[in-house]
Amino acid sequence: NLIKCKGKMNSFFLPNQFEISIQSGTEIMIQTIMAYLKKYPDHVALHGDALNAFNSWNRNVLWEPLDSNFPELSNIIRFSYDSPTSILLQDNPNNPSEIQSSVGSRQGCTFGSFTFCVAQHKILVQLQSEFKNCLIVAYCDDLWILGDATGASRAYKRWKYLYNSHMEGSLRNDKGKCYSPQLSETQVREAGLPKDIPFSNHGT
């Protein structure tokens, strides 16, 4: 079913998401980031990391964009996601425990990445429209914001709010990253980079 929707997925997710139905999507995104920073070495690449992303997003935000854009997949995904699903906890390898969950992607589900990406796409597009001078690219929950230090820092804070309010998840600043080929850490911090996001001039 996913393969049949490949062309539609490309037009839906690009140019901001590179995970779904994009061959070599990771490599394309990395090359995009590298090319951007080569052209704008006085800008930054700011990475946002979502806490327990696949297990914690609000499934209710999935249905409207799914029905509107991929109606041919609605029934099968609703069959899998419209009721609580099992999560196995490996706290005891010999006797794993099981809980019922009505949030997040199902463990081992073929549609896991797809449902997450559809659910968050609305706020990715919104973020890009609000920060037109930044480049926003994502691979599932790995978001990169490219732009001048002030704009990227503001966009990150806005993303943190949007992700929390829409997906009902949270970002971990300490798991994020910020890289600039030329700017110093002092310059980037003064431009608004949160103090608990790691900074580097040596790649990431």
Salt bridges, closest charged atoms under 4 A:
ASP67 OD2 - ARG78 NH2 2.60
GLU72 OE2 - LYS8 NZ 2.86
GLU130 OE1 - ARG158 NE 2.78
ASP142 OD1 - HIS47 NE2 3.09
ASP174 OD2 - ARG172 NH2 2.63
GLU185 OE2 - ARG189 NH2 2.97
